[in-house]
């Protein structure tokens, strides 16, 4: 009788362990501090989650320690991709930057992109203008899946281009590897691949890219450990502060 009880407890323990492992292996979240010189001015997190053969990506970026409304930023977005093809299904992006407020939604169906864009009256919920457009598409990606495309492909080739659709325009964003280095992080010393990107993308709001960007991608998780990026309002340095979940989630994706 005692042996049977022990065996049942053992089975329950195995079941809980497997369930926890399965849950952990389907999600990873990385969080960052955004700094100007030595001042922390913002924070950002991005989460990748596998759900029924769909990869769901969610992220946000917001300013902290900012006293004036003109510099206040709160952006968040999401993307859904078919894992087998790393093909985008849906992209959403919400912006509050200064007094600029906007929502964008892209639905990818076959060779079309169906776009919804809402511009608000300053920071109110009153819609100033709503537009619906349809674009023909070949292999263009939304911004989140484009980043994932880069994280996977720098291992295959030392340089290339990223096909991307954003804000009613199609782009081919060039990138190249600059070699491997070690950098110190809260997780210890990490081996990274240094990448140069030229994100010449014209958007709306305060966070329009400007100049060359440098990304330092962890060789294990394939996530950025550090980013040195520029916008029309200035340059910032983005550093990893925490990472939780399965470090193999992105490396195990097939592209």
Order of alpha helices (4+ residues) and beta strands (2+ residues): alpha-beta-beta-beta-beta-beta-beta-beta-beta-alpha-beta-beta-beta-beta-beta-beta
